[in-house]
Amino acid sequence: MWRASVLTIFPDMFPGPLGASLAGKALAAGAWSLEVADIRGFAADKHRSVDDTPAGGGAGMVMKADVLARAIDATAGNARPRLLLSPRGVPLTQARVEALAGGAGVVLVCGRFEGIDERVIAARALEEVSIGDYVLSGGELAAMVLIDACVRLLPGVMGAAASGAEESFADGLLEYPQYTRPQLWEGRPIPEILLSGDHGKIAAWRRAEAERLTRERRPDLWGAFIRRFRGGSQTA
Ligand SMILES: C[S@@+](CC[C@H](N)C(=O)[O-])C[C@H]1O[C@@H](n2cnc3c(N)ncnc32)[C@H](O)[C@@H]1O
């Protein structure tokens, strides 16, 4: 079973949204497991302190290396990658999500305050992962994002296997536009071709639309797509 272990000072935030919908059903069905450890439980003093002032001065607080290391050591997870959610980390991609979903699970460390003591990152070989170029107030929402993205790829979690294979990023492109009934809404029709019943033409239209959207919206992805799938023979 795919296992997610989360280390946080706000254990009550979990499962939160992960308890609803697709992820929640899969959790209840035993397709994955969630274990949440309260970092505060590993504090050594009577105030259960998990943070202290930054060495060298400055604003805010820093999570203590010793407390965090004890929490990490108590979480069995040698076969699983240990990730620290961090805006300094390598940006999370669908390719990484697929690799993580294909493994045994993840151990996720959620930072708070100004972040965590640098020494514990090195000493416990934490890999820093970011969910985007913006700063959250804590790693918990980022951990939920990562878990949700992985869980929906686990065998049997998504209804139709094809819905994962065709969606955004699966082959380096954004997804084509989707429509459903009514056929005409506020004067806007569903593109004729989607009603034609010609699966070959529909597939070609969807592919062309996926390429157009990627080219227009994400020149970074489009450039990578051209290099990877077309051997650089076409230009954007
Ligand atoms: C207020 S942030 C600390 C930001 C840090 N002082 C900096 O400038 O890089 C507190 C915690 O939120 C989490 N966090 C914030 N933004 C994130 C992001 N984009 N991706 C992943 N985790 C994030 C991290 O765990 C971080 O330790």
Ligand as a Chemical Component Dictionary entry (heavy atoms), coordinates in Angstrom:
data_LIG
# 
_chem_comp.id                   LIG 
_chem_comp.type                 NON-POLYMER 
_chem_comp.pdbx_formal_charge   0 
_chem_comp.three_letter_code    LIG 
# 
loop_
_chem_comp_atom.comp_id 
_chem_comp_atom.atom_id 
_chem_comp_atom.alt_atom_id 
_chem_comp_atom.type_symbol 
_chem_comp_atom.charge 
_chem_comp_atom.model_Cartn_x 
_chem_comp_atom.model_Cartn_y 
_chem_comp_atom.model_Cartn_z 
_chem_comp_atom.pdbx_ordinal 
LIG C1  C1  C 0  6.731  31.105 5.525  1  
LIG S1  S1  S 1  7.415  29.701 4.741  2  
LIG C2  C2  C 0  9.155  29.991 4.918  3  
LIG C3  C3  C 0  9.729  30.712 3.764  4  
LIG C4  C4  C 0  11.245 30.935 3.865  5  
LIG N1  N1  N 0  11.545 31.923 4.867  6  
LIG C5  C5  C 0  11.788 31.386 2.525  7  
LIG O1  O1  O 0  11.824 32.582 2.270  8  
LIG O2  O2  O -1 12.134 30.509 1.686  9  
LIG C6  C6  C 0  7.103  28.422 5.905  10 
LIG C7  C7  C 0  7.063  27.031 5.326  11 
LIG O3  O3  O 0  6.026  26.944 4.352  12 
LIG C8  C8  C 0  6.347  25.944 3.406  13 
LIG N2  N2  N 0  6.242  26.535 2.066  14 
LIG C9  C9  C 0  6.076  27.836 1.783  15 
LIG N3  N3  N 0  6.003  28.056 0.463  16 
LIG C10 C10 C 0  6.125  26.851 -0.124 17 
LIG C11 C11 C 0  6.149  26.426 -1.485 18 
LIG N4  N4  N 0  6.031  27.276 -2.506 19 
LIG N5  N5  N 0  6.292  25.092 -1.741 20 
LIG C12 C12 C 0  6.420  24.219 -0.727 21 
LIG N6  N6  N 0  6.415  24.570 0.582  22 
LIG C13 C13 C 0  6.270  25.863 0.896  23 
LIG C14 C14 C 0  7.742  25.438 3.744  24 
LIG O4  O4  O 0  7.629  24.216 4.449  25 
LIG C15 C15 C 0  8.288  26.532 4.615  26 
LIG O5  O5  O 0  9.277  26.068 5.495  27 
# 
loop_
_chem_comp_bond.comp_id 
_chem_comp_bond.atom_id_1 
_chem_comp_bond.atom_id_2 
_chem_comp_bond.value_order 
_chem_comp_bond.pdbx_ordinal 
LIG C1  S1  SING 1  
LIG S1  C2  SING 2  
LIG S1  C6  SING 3  
LIG C2  C3  SING 4  
LIG C3  C4  SING 5  
LIG C4  N1  SING 6  
LIG C4  C5  SING 7  
LIG C5  O1  DOUB 8  
LIG C5  O2  SING 9  
LIG C6  C7  SING 10 
LIG C7  O3  SING 11 
LIG C7  C15 SING 12 
LIG O3  C8  SING 13 
LIG C8  N2  SING 14 
LIG C8  C14 SING 15 
LIG N2  C9  SING 16 
LIG N2  C13 SING 17 
LIG C9  N3  DOUB 18 
LIG N3  C10 SING 19 
LIG C10 C11 SING 20 
LIG C10 C13 DOUB 21 
LIG C11 N4  SING 22 
LIG C11 N5  DOUB 23 
LIG N5  C12 SING 24 
LIG C12 N6  DOUB 25 
LIG N6  C13 SING 26 
LIG C14 O4  SING 27 
LIG C14 C15 SING 28 
LIG C15 O5  SING 29 
# 
